[in-house]
């Protein structure tokens, strides 16, 4: 048993260092996933208990009393309880927990059976009994294993309160974050494709992009009393690689990105309006027609509001500062003197 305790104690000390390392990795994983887990704290407390038990086994390898084995068993059972209930994403901690259970209970049972099989000889029974009586008569606070257990319990309580505090803090953070965004749920139309920055779909074709930038314009045009036209935002997408783009109106050219403009049109009477057939002029002297296949506009009945986007390919997305937007609208009338039935929108937005 002496040799076994020595070897197991050394292995436990080495394993405790390894468990500390694994605990740090588990804590890093908790931080990345923002899960609020307690894997790191649980693993560190477990490692301390494992280390303390290993040292006790080595120091008391030659003793016949059960005190050290009882102390180690209690520490390892606490470690086992921590491991199976608070492992989180640290899956290996469950394995080490059952190892701690086997070692703690195993040594205690082995030592108990050995003492029964090998009673003290008659020649030394008197001195042995005297020695045992002296140990039993010691006040409990002078027994070393009592202090070991006290330290272990304190460490366990500190770890438990710390884990509870972290969990509450994380829960409060999540609740506060939810409260901040609960006032408005962003619609898919408002998001556009910014929620999937890896690609943009234009005319049923997917294009890989490197990044995008959103400009909130909040523009409103009421110059034509037949409709109210708003532009909420403009998103500029930069492609990962320049792509040969075949435009329906502007021929084939090398595109480096796309500009997507988000419209809101409210009809104040029955109208026909065509942002998707408009002309878009940029400050870099590029002029393009919208030909991305959007068909949300056209005839809009009185009182109806339509939302939609217009996507324009562009040769050079760098240094864009303005976009000039031109498109037509009209309504039917029998009044030949009505000069307001046809209207051309022509406005410039800053980026």
C-alpha positions as CSV (number, residue, x, y, z in Angstrom):
1,X,0.0,0.0,0.0
2,X,2.9,2.4,0.7
3,X,4.2,2.2,-2.8
4,X,0.7,2.4,-4.3
5,X,-0.1,5.5,-2.3
6,X,3.2,7.1,-3.3
7,X,2.7,6.4,-7.0
8,X,-1.0,7.4,-7.0
9,X,-0.1,10.6,-5.0
10,X,2.5,11.6,-7.6
11,X,0.1,10.9,-10.5
12,X,-2.6,13.0,-8.8
13,X,-0.2,15.9,-8.4
14,X,0.7,15.7,-12.1
15,X,-2.9,15.3,-13.1
16,X,-3.9,18.4,-11.1
17,X,-1.6,20.5,-13.2
18,X,-3.1,19.1,-16.4
19,X,-6.6,19.7,-15.1
20,X,-5.7,23.3,-14.4
21,X,-4.6,23.7,-18.0
22,X,-7.8,22.1,-19.3
23,X,-9.9,24.3,-17.0
24,X,-8.3,27.4,-18.5
25,X,-9.2,26.2,-22.0
26,X,-12.7,25.4,-20.9
27,X,-13.0,28.9,-19.5
28,X,-11.8,30.3,-22.8
29,X,-14.5,28.3,-24.5
30,X,-17.2,29.7,-22.2
31,X,-16.0,33.2,-23.0
32,X,-16.1,32.6,-26.7
33,X,-19.6,31.2,-26.6
34,X,-20.8,33.7,-24.1
35,X,-22.6,30.9,-22.3
36,X,-21.9,32.1,-18.8
37,X,-20.6,28.6,-17.9
38,X,-18.6,27.8,-14.7
39,X,-16.3,25.2,-16.3
40,X,-13.1,27.1,-15.4
41,X,-13.9,27.7,-11.7
42,X,-15.2,24.1,-11.2
43,X,-12.0,22.7,-12.8
44,X,-9.7,24.8,-10.7
45,X,-11.4,23.9,-7.4
46,X,-11.3,20.2,-8.5
47,X,-7.6,20.5,-9.3
48,X,-6.9,22.0,-5.8
49,X,-8.7,19.1,-4.1
50,X,-6.9,16.6,-6.3
51,X,-3.6,18.2,-5.5
52,X,-4.2,18.3,-1.8
53,X,-5.3,14.7,-1.7
54,X,-2.2,13.6,-3.6
55,X,0.1,15.4,-1.2
56,X,-1.8,13.8,1.8
57,X,-1.4,10.3,0.3
58,X,2.3,10.8,-0.2
59,X,2.9,12.3,3.3
60,X,0.9,9.6,5.1
61,X,1.8,6.6,3.0
62,X,3.3,4.7,5.9
63,X,0.6,5.5,8.5
64,X,-1.8,2.8,9.7
65,X,-4.5,5.2,11.0
66,X,-7.5,5.9,8.8
67,X,-7.5,9.6,9.5
68,X,-5.6,10.6,6.3
69,X,-7.7,8.2,4.2
70,X,-10.9,9.6,5.6
71,X,-9.7,13.2,4.9
72,X,-8.7,12.3,1.3
73,X,-12.0,10.4,0.7
74,X,-14.0,13.4,1.8
75,X,-12.0,15.8,-0.4
76,X,-12.2,13.5,-3.4
77,X,-16.0,13.0,-2.9
78,X,-16.4,16.8,-2.9
79,X,-14.3,16.9,-6.1
80,X,-16.5,14.1,-7.6
81,X,-19.6,16.1,-6.7
82,X,-18.3,19.3,-8.2
83,X,-17.2,17.4,-11.4
84,X,-20.5,15.7,-12.2
85,X,-22.7,18.7,-11.4
86,X,-20.7,21.7,-12.6
87,X,-18.6,20.5,-15.5
88,X,-20.3,22.6,-18.2
89,X,-18.4,22.3,-21.5
90,X,-15.5,20.7,-19.7
91,X,-16.4,17.1,-20.6
92,X,-13.2,15.5,-19.3
93,X,-14.0,16.8,-15.8
94,X,-16.6,14.0,-15.5
95,X,-13.9,11.4,-16.2
96,X,-11.6,12.9,-13.6
97,X,-14.5,13.0,-11.2
98,X,-15.1,9.3,-11.3
99,X,-11.4,8.7,-11.0
100,X,-11.4,10.8,-7.8
101,X,-14.4,8.8,-6.5
102,X,-12.6,5.4,-7.2
103,X,-9.3,6.6,-5.6
104,X,-10.9,8.1,-2.5
105,X,-13.3,5.3,-1.7
106,X,-10.9,2.6,-2.9
107,X,-8.0,3.6,-0.6
108,X,-10.3,3.9,2.3
109,X,-11.9,0.5,1.8
110,X,-8.5,-1.1,1.1
111,X,-7.0,0.4,4.3
112,X,-10.0,-0.6,6.3
113,X,-9.8,-4.2,5.1
114,X,-6.0,-4.3,5.6
115,X,-6.3,-3.2,9.2
116,X,-8.8,-6.0,9.9
117,X,-6.7,-8.6,8.3
118,X,-3.5,-7.5,10.0
119,X,-4.3,-6.7,13.6
120,X,-1.5,-5.4,15.9
121,X,0.6,-8.2,17.6
122,X,0.3,-8.9,21.3
123,X,3.8,-7.8,22.0
124,X,3.1,-4.3,20.7
125,X,-0.6,-4.2,21.6
126,X,0.0,-2.2,24.8
127,X,2.1,0.5,23.2
128,X,-0.2,0.6,20.2
129,X,-3.3,1.0,22.4
130,X,-1.5,3.8,24.4
131,X,-0.6,5.5,21.2
132,X,-4.1,5.2,19.9
133,X,-5.5,6.5,23.1
134,X,-3.3,9.5,23.0
135,X,-4.4,10.3,19.5
136,X,-8.1,9.8,20.4
137,X,-7.7,12.0,23.5
138,X,-6.3,14.9,21.4
139,X,-8.8,17.8,21.0
140,X,-10.4,17.7,17.6
141,X,-8.9,21.1,16.6
142,X,-5.3,19.6,17.1
143,X,-6.0,16.9,14.5
144,X,-4.4,17.9,11.1
145,X,-7.1,16.3,9.0
146,X,-9.8,18.5,10.6
147,X,-8.0,21.6,9.3
148,X,-7.5,20.1,5.9
149,X,-11.3,19.4,5.7
150,X,-12.0,22.9,6.9
151,X,-9.9,24.5,4.2
152,X,-11.5,22.2,1.6
153,X,-15.0,23.2,2.7
154,X,-14.1,26.9,2.6
155,X,-12.7,26.5,-0.9
156,X,-15.8,24.7,-2.0
157,X,-18.1,27.4,-0.6
158,X,-16.1,30.2,-2.1
159,X,-16.2,28.4,-5.5
160,X,-20.0,27.8,-5.2
161,X,-20.8,31.4,-4.3
162,X,-18.5,32.7,-7.1
163,X,-20.2,30.5,-9.7
164,X,-23.6,31.6,-8.5
165,X,-22.5,35.2,-8.7
166,X,-21.2,34.8,-12.2
167,X,-24.4,33.0,-13.3
168,X,-26.5,35.8,-11.9
169,X,-24.3,38.5,-13.5
170,X,-24.5,36.7,-16.9
171,X,-28.2,36.3,-16.6
172,X,-28.6,40.0,-15.8
173,X,-26.4,41.0,-18.7
174,X,-28.5,38.9,-21.1
175,X,-31.7,40.4,-19.6
176,X,-30.4,43.9,-20.0
177,X,-29.4,43.2,-23.6
178,X,-32.8,41.8,-24.4
179,X,-34.5,44.9,-22.9
180,X,-32.5,47.2,-25.0
181,X,-33.7,45.7,-28.3
182,X,-37.2,44.7,-27.2
183,X,-38.6,48.0,-28.3
184,X,-38.2,47.2,-32.0
185,X,-37.8,44.1,-34.0
186,X,-35.9,44.8,-37.2
187,X,-37.7,43.4,-40.2
188,X,-36.1,41.4,-43.0
189,X,-36.6,44.3,-45.4
190,X,-34.8,46.7,-43.0
191,X,-31.9,44.2,-42.7
192,X,-31.5,43.5,-46.4
193,X,-28.6,41.2,-46.8
194,X,-26.5,42.6,-44.0
195,X,-27.4,39.6,-41.9
196,X,-25.5,37.4,-44.4
197,X,-22.4,39.4,-45.2
198,X,-20.8,36.5,-47.0
199,X,-22.9,36.9,-50.2
200,X,-25.5,39.1,-52.0
201,X,-28.1,37.8,-54.5
202,X,-28.6,39.9,-57.6
203,X,-30.8,38.7,-60.5
204,X,-30.9,35.2,-59.0
205,X,-27.1,35.1,-58.9
206,X,-25.0,34.9,-55.7
207,X,-21.9,37.0,-55.4
208,X,-19.3,36.6,-52.6
209,X,-18.6,39.9,-50.8
210,X,-15.7,41.0,-48.5
211,X,-17.7,43.6,-46.6
212,X,-20.6,46.0,-46.7
213,X,-21.3,49.4,-45.3
214,X,-24.8,50.8,-44.5
215,X,-25.7,54.5,-44.8
216,X,-28.8,55.6,-43.0
217,X,-30.3,58.3,-45.2
218,X,-33.9,58.8,-43.7
219,X,-34.8,60.8,-46.8
220,X,-38.4,61.8,-47.6
221,X,-39.7,63.5,-50.8
222,X,-43.2,65.0,-50.9
223,X,-42.7,67.3,-53.9
224,X,-45.3,65.3,-56.0
225,X,-48.6,65.3,-54.1
226,X,-49.6,62.0,-55.6
227,X,-47.1,60.1,-53.6
228,X,-44.6,60.2,-50.7
229,X,-41.3,58.6,-51.5
230,X,-38.8,57.7,-48.7
231,X,-35.3,56.3,-48.9
232,X,-34.4,54.7,-45.5
233,X,-30.9,53.5,-46.2
234,X,-28.3,52.7,-48.8
235,X,-26.0,49.7,-48.5
236,X,-22.7,49.5,-50.4
237,X,-21.4,45.9,-51.0
238,X,-17.8,45.3,-51.9
239,X,-17.1,42.0,-53.8
240,X,-14.3,39.7,-52.7
241,X,-13.1,39.6,-56.3
242,X,-14.0,41.9,-59.3
243,X,-16.6,40.1,-61.4
244,X,-17.6,40.5,-65.1
245,X,-21.2,41.7,-64.9
246,X,-23.6,41.6,-67.9
247,X,-25.9,44.5,-67.5
248,X,-29.2,44.7,-69.4
249,X,-28.8,48.4,-70.2
250,X,-25.1,49.2,-69.8
251,X,-23.4,46.3,-71.5
252,X,-20.8,44.0,-69.9
253,X,-18.2,45.5,-67.5
254,X,-16.0,44.5,-64.5
255,X,-18.0,45.2,-61.3
256,X,-16.3,45.6,-57.9
257,X,-19.6,45.8,-56.0
258,X,-23.2,46.7,-55.7
259,X,-25.2,49.6,-54.3
260,X,-28.6,48.6,-52.8
261,X,-31.2,51.4,-52.2
262,X,-34.2,50.8,-49.9
263,X,-37.4,52.6,-50.9
264,X,-40.7,53.2,-49.3
265,X,-43.5,54.5,-51.5
266,X,-47.0,55.6,-50.3
267,X,-49.6,56.4,-52.9
268,X,-51.9,59.3,-52.3
269,X,-54.0,58.3,-55.3
270,X,-53.8,55.5,-57.9
271,X,-50.4,55.9,-59.5
272,X,-47.7,54.2,-61.5
273,X,-44.1,54.7,-60.3
274,X,-40.9,53.0,-61.4
275,X,-37.8,53.3,-59.1
276,X,-36.6,49.9,-60.5
277,X,-36.4,51.5,-64.0
278,X,-34.6,54.6,-62.8
279,X,-31.1,56.0,-63.5
280,X,-28.5,56.1,-60.8
281,X,-25.5,58.5,-61.1
282,X,-22.5,58.4,-58.7
283,X,-20.0,61.0,-57.8
284,X,-17.3,59.0,-59.6
285,X,-19.1,59.8,-62.9
286,X,-20.6,56.3,-63.2
287,X,-24.1,56.1,-64.5
288,X,-26.1,52.8,-64.4
289,X,-29.7,51.6,-64.9
290,X,-31.3,49.4,-62.3
291,X,-31.5,45.9,-63.9
292,X,-31.4,43.5,-60.9
293,X,-34.9,42.1,-61.5
294,X,-36.8,43.9,-58.7
295,X,-40.4,44.2,-59.6
296,X,-42.1,45.6,-56.5
297,X,-43.1,48.9,-58.0
298,X,-45.4,49.8,-61.0
299,X,-49.1,50.3,-60.3
300,X,-49.9,51.3,-56.7
301,X,-53.4,51.9,-55.5
302,X,-54.5,54.9,-53.4
303,X,-53.5,54.5,-49.8
304,X,-51.2,51.6,-50.4
305,X,-47.6,51.6,-49.2
306,X,-44.9,49.5,-50.8
307,X,-41.4,48.7,-49.7
308,X,-38.7,47.5,-51.9
309,X,-35.1,47.8,-52.9
310,X,-33.2,48.7,-56.1
311,X,-29.7,47.1,-56.7
312,X,-27.2,48.8,-59.0
313,X,-23.9,47.3,-60.1
314,X,-20.9,49.5,-59.9
315,X,-17.4,49.4,-61.4
316,X,-15.6,51.2,-58.5
317,X,-17.1,51.1,-55.0
318,X,-14.2,53.0,-53.5
319,X,-14.7,56.6,-52.4
320,X,-18.4,56.8,-53.1
321,X,-19.8,60.0,-51.6
322,X,-23.1,60.7,-53.4
323,X,-25.8,59.0,-55.5
324,X,-28.2,60.9,-57.8
325,X,-31.5,59.1,-58.3
326,X,-33.9,59.7,-61.2
327,X,-37.1,57.9,-62.0
328,X,-40.6,58.6,-63.2
329,X,-44.2,58.5,-61.9
330,X,-47.6,59.3,-63.3
331,X,-51.3,58.9,-62.9
332,X,-54.3,58.8,-65.2
333,X,-56.6,61.8,-65.5
334,X,-59.2,63.2,-67.8
335,X,-58.2,66.7,-67.0
336,X,-56.2,68.0,-69.9
337,X,-55.1,71.0,-67.8
338,X,-53.6,68.8,-65.1
339,X,-49.8,69.4,-65.6
340,X,-49.1,67.3,-62.4
341,X,-50.0,63.9,-63.8
342,X,-46.4,63.1,-64.8
343,X,-43.5,63.6,-62.5
344,X,-39.8,62.9,-62.7
345,X,-38.0,62.4,-59.4
346,X,-34.5,63.8,-59.4
347,X,-32.6,64.0,-56.1
348,X,-29.2,63.4,-54.7
349,X,-28.3,61.6,-51.5
350,X,-25.0,61.9,-49.6
351,X,-23.2,58.8,-48.3
